[in-house]
Amino acid sequence: MNLTLSHHKKNQKETSVITIPLEARPRRLTSTLLWAAQILLAAFFLFVAVPGKLTGSHGAVQEFAAIGAGQWFRYLVGIIELAGAIGLLVPGLAGLAAAWLAADMVGATITNVTALRNTTYADNAIMTAILFAMFVLLAYGRRQQLKAVAAAVPRLTARRPPLEART
């Protein structure tokens, strides 16, 4: 659908016609909102969530001790979240990173309501559930990127004949 604007001058044979595609505006607005959300969430993870896990802040050490999986798990989660936050800022990886972090938030929410249910960290379940919803919305907004990755996987994993058979 296009919006056409015309301008006619009196007593002259000059006409100006401007055609604006209406589909372009919502896509641009959606893309801008997705980028704003990606930048804010990446900043949150890069400056708030990840540093405590990777540097061994007292709170992160206590939280992962309460989980009972060992401190190696704190490092693993920190690296997973760091990779996801960086991925949110890379145009071709943003959808995959959002799906990656949504999966991370599912694990975090389950951990908060089960292993940490009787601790002060159980309240984090609300925040991780909200973050999960935000990452799902981001992944949905970048679904074309996810479709491209899904289409590429069979090509990457297809068995190729040995070199001798190809010549």
MARDREN-948322 format. One record per residue (C-alpha): y, x, z. Coordinates in Angstrom, 2 decimals, always signed. Last residue first. Layout:
+---------+---------+---------+
|   north |    east |      up |
+---------+---------+---------+
|       Y |       X |       Z |
...
+---------+---------+---------+
END
This chain:
+---------+---------+---------+
|   north |    east |      up |
+---------+---------+---------+
|  -35.56 |  +36.80 |   -8.47 |
|  -35.61 |  +34.08 |   -5.81 |
|  -39.33 |  +34.48 |   -4.93 |
|  -38.89 |  +38.12 |   -3.91 |
|  -35.93 |  +37.26 |   -1.71 |
|  -38.04 |  +34.91 |   +0.38 |
|  -37.46 |  +31.19 |   -0.16 |
|  -34.73 |  +29.60 |   +1.89 |
|  -35.37 |  +27.29 |   +4.77 |
|  -32.49 |  +24.93 |   +5.41 |
|  -30.72 |  +25.57 |   +8.73 |
|  -27.28 |  +26.30 |   +7.34 |
|  -27.37 |  +23.55 |   +4.75 |
|  -28.69 |  +21.08 |   +7.30 |
|  -25.84 |  +22.04 |   +9.69 |
|  -23.00 |  +21.73 |   +7.17 |
|  -23.03 |  +17.93 |   +7.02 |
|  -22.83 |  +17.69 |  +10.82 |
|  -19.92 |  +20.14 |  +10.83 |
|  -18.08 |  +18.11 |   +8.18 |
|  -18.76 |  +14.89 |  +10.07 |
|  -17.36 |  +16.47 |  +13.24 |
|  -14.19 |  +17.48 |  +11.39 |
|  -13.82 |  +13.93 |  +10.05 |
|  -14.31 |  +12.66 |  +13.61 |
|  -11.10 |  +14.33 |  +14.79 |
|   -9.68 |  +11.15 |  +16.32 |
|  -13.11 |  +10.31 |  +17.67 |
|  -13.37 |  +13.76 |  +19.24 |
|   -9.94 |  +13.28 |  +20.79 |
|  -10.90 |   +9.86 |  +22.14 |
|  -14.12 |  +11.31 |  +23.58 |
|  -12.09 |  +14.15 |  +25.12 |
|   -9.76 |  +11.67 |  +26.81 |
|  -12.66 |   +9.60 |  +28.15 |
|  -14.32 |  +12.72 |  +29.58 |
|  -11.03 |  +13.80 |  +31.15 |
|  -10.83 |  +10.41 |  +32.87 |
|  -14.42 |  +10.81 |  +34.12 |
|  -13.63 |  +14.34 |  +35.32 |
|  -10.60 |  +13.07 |  +37.26 |
|  -12.50 |  +10.22 |  +38.89 |
|  -15.44 |  +12.48 |  +39.75 |
|  -13.08 |  +14.96 |  +41.43 |
|  -13.19 |  +12.74 |  +44.53 |
|  -16.68 |  +14.09 |  +45.21 |
|  -15.15 |  +17.52 |  +45.92 |
|  -14.44 |  +16.62 |  +49.57 |
|  -18.18 |  +16.63 |  +50.16 |
|  -20.86 |  +13.97 |  +50.59 |
|  -21.22 |  +13.15 |  +46.89 |
|  -21.16 |  +16.79 |  +45.72 |
|  -24.70 |  +16.99 |  +44.30 |
|  -24.66 |  +13.43 |  +42.98 |
|  -21.26 |  +11.94 |  +42.16 |
|  -19.54 |  +15.26 |  +41.44 |
|  -22.51 |  +16.69 |  +39.52 |
|  -22.67 |  +13.62 |  +37.28 |
|  -18.93 |  +13.87 |  +36.63 |
|  -19.12 |  +17.59 |  +35.87 |
|  -22.06 |  +17.15 |  +33.51 |
|  -20.27 |  +14.36 |  +31.65 |
|  -17.13 |  +16.53 |  +31.67 |
|  -18.98 |  +19.36 |  +29.92 |
|  -20.25 |  +16.92 |  +27.28 |
|  -16.66 |  +15.78 |  +26.69 |
|  -15.66 |  +19.46 |  +26.54 |
|  -18.07 |  +20.13 |  +23.66 |
|  -17.03 |  +16.90 |  +21.87 |
|  -13.38 |  +17.99 |  +22.13 |
|  -14.28 |  +21.50 |  +20.97 |
|  -16.13 |  +20.10 |  +17.94 |
|  -13.13 |  +17.98 |  +17.02 |
|  -10.66 |  +20.84 |  +17.53 |
|  -12.67 |  +23.43 |  +15.59 |
|  -10.93 |  +23.36 |  +12.20 |
|   -7.43 |  +23.28 |  +13.67 |
|   -7.98 |  +25.91 |  +16.39 |
|   -6.11 |  +24.91 |  +19.57 |
|   -8.87 |  +22.69 |  +20.93 |
|  -11.31 |  +25.55 |  +20.32 |
|   -9.42 |  +27.74 |  +22.80 |
|   -9.84 |  +25.06 |  +25.46 |
|  -13.52 |  +24.61 |  +24.60 |
|  -14.27 |  +28.34 |  +24.77 |
|  -12.51 |  +28.56 |  +28.14 |
|  -14.38 |  +25.50 |  +29.41 |
|  -17.77 |  +26.94 |  +28.48 |
|  -16.77 |  +30.35 |  +29.91 |
|  -15.70 |  +28.78 |  +33.22 |
|  -18.85 |  +26.65 |  +33.34 |
|  -21.00 |  +29.77 |  +32.87 |
|  -19.01 |  +31.74 |  +35.45 |
|  -19.41 |  +28.98 |  +38.03 |
|  -23.13 |  +28.73 |  +37.16 |
|  -23.57 |  +32.44 |  +37.95 |
|  -22.23 |  +31.56 |  +41.41 |
|  -25.44 |  +29.79 |  +42.35 |
|  -26.82 |  +26.36 |  +41.56 |
|  -26.27 |  +24.94 |  +45.04 |
|  -23.53 |  +22.46 |  +44.17 |
|  -21.89 |  +23.26 |  +47.52 |
|  -21.76 |  +26.95 |  +46.56 |
|  -20.09 |  +25.88 |  +43.31 |
|  -17.36 |  +24.09 |  +45.25 |
|  -16.94 |  +26.92 |  +47.77 |
|  -16.54 |  +29.56 |  +45.04 |
|  -14.13 |  +27.32 |  +43.13 |
|  -11.99 |  +26.76 |  +46.23 |
|  -11.89 |  +30.44 |  +47.19 |
|  -10.85 |  +31.51 |  +43.70 |
|  -13.50 |  +33.49 |  +41.86 |
|  -11.52 |  +34.88 |  +38.94 |
|  -13.55 |  +33.06 |  +36.29 |
|  -13.76 |  +29.69 |  +38.00 |
|  -10.22 |  +29.69 |  +39.31 |
|   -8.84 |  +30.81 |  +35.95 |
|  -10.66 |  +28.06 |  +34.00 |
|   -9.33 |  +24.82 |  +35.50 |
|   -5.60 |  +25.40 |  +35.93 |
|   -3.98 |  +27.59 |  +33.25 |
|   -6.43 |  +27.54 |  +30.33 |
|   -7.93 |  +24.13 |  +31.15 |
|   -4.61 |  +22.38 |  +31.64 |
|   -3.06 |  +24.18 |  +28.66 |
|   -5.96 |  +23.10 |  +26.45 |
|   -5.51 |  +19.52 |  +27.65 |
|   -1.79 |  +19.58 |  +26.90 |
|   -2.26 |  +21.22 |  +23.49 |
|   -5.04 |  +18.84 |  +22.47 |
|   -3.04 |  +15.80 |  +23.61 |
|   +0.01 |  +16.88 |  +21.61 |
|   -2.18 |  +17.68 |  +18.59 |
|   -3.81 |  +14.25 |  +18.73 |
|   -0.41 |  +12.55 |  +19.05 |
|   +0.94 |  +14.45 |  +16.04 |
|   -2.16 |  +13.66 |  +13.98 |
|   -1.90 |   +9.99 |  +14.86 |
|   +1.79 |   +9.90 |  +13.97 |
|   +1.11 |  +11.64 |  +10.64 |
|   -1.77 |   +9.32 |   +9.89 |
|   +0.32 |   +6.28 |  +10.83 |
|   +3.15 |   +7.38 |   +8.52 |
|   +1.14 |   +8.39 |   +5.48 |
|   -0.53 |   +5.00 |   +4.96 |
|   +2.83 |   +3.36 |   +4.18 |
|   +3.26 |   +5.36 |   +0.99 |
|   +7.00 |   +5.46 |   +0.31 |
|   +8.33 |   +4.59 |   -3.15 |
|  +12.01 |   +5.10 |   -3.85 |
|  +13.62 |   +3.46 |   -6.88 |
|  +17.16 |   +4.16 |   -7.98 |
|  +18.75 |   +2.07 |  -10.71 |
|  +21.67 |   +2.99 |  -12.93 |
|  +22.89 |   +0.61 |  -15.62 |
|  +26.32 |   +0.26 |  -14.14 |
|  +28.51 |   -2.75 |  -13.48 |
|  +27.27 |   -2.99 |   -9.94 |
|  +24.94 |   -0.26 |   -8.73 |
|  +21.31 |   -1.19 |   -8.12 |
|  +19.22 |   +0.31 |   -5.32 |
|  +15.50 |   -0.30 |   -5.05 |
|  +13.11 |   +0.33 |   -2.16 |
|   +9.38 |   +0.28 |   -2.70 |
|   +6.93 |   +0.31 |   +0.19 |
|   +3.47 |   +1.30 |   -0.88 |
|   +0.00 |   +0.00 |   +0.00 |
+---------+---------+---------+
END
